[in-house]
Amino acid sequence: MQRKVKLILSVLVLSIPLVILNNLGVFDRFVPEEPQNSEKQGPVSLPVVKEVQMKYGLPVDSFELIDNVIDNGESFSNILLNFGIDYAMIHRIATEFKDVFDVRNLRIGKDYTIFAENSDSVKVARYMVYKPSAIDYVVFDLRDTGNVYLGEEEVRIKEKSISGVINSSLYEGLLEQGGSPALAVELSKVYAWTIDFFRIQPGDYFKLIYEEKFIQDTISVGMGRILAADFHHNGRSFYSFWYDNDTTYRDYFDEEGRSLRKAFLKAPLDFFRISSRFNPRRFHPVLKRVKPHLGTDYAAPHGTPIMSTADGEVIAAAYTRGNGNYVKVRHNSTYTTQYLHMSKFAKGIKKGSRVRQGDIIGYVGSTGLATGPHVCYRFWVNGSQVDPLRQDLPEAEPITEDYIESYRSFMNPLKDRIDALELPLEEPEDPKVRLASLHS
């Protein structure tokens, strides 16, 4: 009988609308009660973990950092003696780790950082970090028995672009647009076989896509590689694209796949001016008479590096009264070059030495019959001296048919980007013209 009653009640409950049951409080007993005297809790907040700041692989927050530069007369020992390091530790670092870094090689003007702790109101060095370059550093661990190890800053490469019109020189044109001297040097190397930078004309322009190296994301530490360029000279665009296919090619080529590298550099120096050209009837400034000048003089500061303009063998590195210190290089059975009036030869340059194009073979001077520092560059073709600036020099091998389609697929997007770069607009010099342009 009780089971029947329970069954009937169940059916009745199921047939009653849920709203009515809720109003009658039928479901209240199914809601779990909150614990007495408990307060409602908000979202649980986790403790904030502070990120550890690191510099040179060391925790910055644990020390007081003192940045300085090596001063004239300073040494490793007197720096550390001022920070509580005893002679025993200094001697151990200087002798036992000499093969890692010789502390006698600290150089004036280079940066160093002391990682110090306070001990009895005295700052005691626990580490010293010395920076021989913007990227490399040396860590001197001054704790316990001491240690020395080398490290490198993390370098990030960023791609950048620049364009500009040349009004006076390539160097000044690049600097005016925010480029660096290193970028000017790199660009001159790319076009060393193509453009005579002694004959750049006002109105020539450049467009570049290049890499720049950074540490800590904001500190520039030098050039990467020029990836693509358009150097517009004498009414013509000279394109260059760095192409590296990991197997056959690793050089600069133009839009047709021709190498920018010639058999000879245009000049044995970077940037400096031609002071005297090849002239069979030149009046000699020292001898005071007409004497053929069978070379091209490049004036440059004393000590400027002189490069071999092509691969070859040194057949003379000697001194004569007229030539001063000179080097002569035979490149093949057809071509020979000579470099006169050097202040000194480069290390290892002697008769029989092999040199590569661009190798430093000596330094500008004024030895022999010379009125000032310069290099006289002489050029032989089949045994006869000729004007190198008038020679149609041979080119390096172009990209072959097997690789040309791959090269074009790589090069075309870069060329489109170079062509799309706009040249900066020049401000008119006349204030009235500038004011009119602002209101137009």
Steps between C-alpha positions, in 0.01 A plus 500: 500500500783745588676425167179591314474830684865584422451414134185715475684793665790462256266515203324803643830681558615432144173631361514829693672785311857570615422865569234401759730248664773763524256746660397235753867459598512134400855535358640687800610186673707396197714822514808448712514734796790741531715445803400722790713805580670476159564798280476481122850478352604678179735353236815357652797728406836330450813671630677712235837353405746779429705442187871476572693771314820369346806670353798307363326190633509635858200598719490879512269529803748319724775761459576867469636562149777755446569581132828660399770509231868409523683825571854594412735333747237264640575130531306189593654498846442861601139484381424197716701616801255790521217247532632285781676228298830387648829444320471122525176492296635754248816294452301177460274652234797655315709183491276192511254629238748674272412263215134612520577872520824681575417790734789697351281536188257740667484804271446867578144614423342154514194446720490293815235432767548411866233281663539599866350412837509720809710359782545717809412808295773408248417395144658162430523373142357154437534518121676727254389499136733649238385576143778483240234561232133589474405131478770307689551512875722339766358401839738495799333298777661631819325266745649195667806383302432725199414430138516669158280428199402663172154596382319671214203733495196365317503665158178563312509587130244751377428574138506869410473715189642838404506724194653834414630736235873576490585869503869481586621148591357157566621518860319828570191389306461189715562687826242764408235225481600334826743245359830416664862525382510118507209491254690730265801267514287191433327666205834602352612136526187371322556738208881501511513318164222701336507867603796734531418681823750771411269603215160511670283784370260724697152363436607134515284315750486178700229267629597224742353212695750385760546327836606668822610320817353592838550395858226559760276578198601867489882523504649480151824302491579503132404409149365172380485451125362720224221283356401708198596835352440736211785745447392748234812645342542715192138446394501120542385266775751243622317228693659254738350205688673274751438141389602200707362162391717304748674304225628690197452874546572742783548845354332810355328484160302748291143462375619285209701263717837650406762518772590845631847370568748585227846354464637829640388758751447848362753641746743377769346729767156583635355846432805722468563743216702463180779757519666420167392286207691296243672760282787441252580878507471585870726764656665324795451705822830381656731473199356824349496366144264321266505131578238240406274406793410141426274450799203643689565681829248457781552755778413371847606549862826346613443139609186436293484129404585417137323198345603265224249559222494132397625154594862434419860440607730764647799516267667794676481665843797734507635857513645726232591867511220597262225256596567491873348190660303322230320172435454343158241226441473270197139393458537276192688492172319818387463732801745643756451784749738707712449717812758772577608734786377281786587593856542128572397156378216304658589206720604194299539685170821393330615363166316175431198579722154420364238773539126509449298785357445757777790376718699775671850505352636826645422846632497844343817704546728740316820300459705551184433797271172619649376840616234363736330179616347307210520173311602494134308212342651355182344250263659276235322318218721254309811680626392854408397764755148631436238722666299266727199731492467447125517120502205278418573252776374141494203399714446205733275214393122571496233271645459201269178387331462224759449757776368810322129428560561440868697825514223698328239364741719617785602833346171635355324566834811680626516711186133595541570613854804702393309666216218589741733692733441873462779754499483763777364836392752780530400816687518808277776733616311825430275574805240663271484184289468287815220724633315489168522122492349478849195703391455331162 
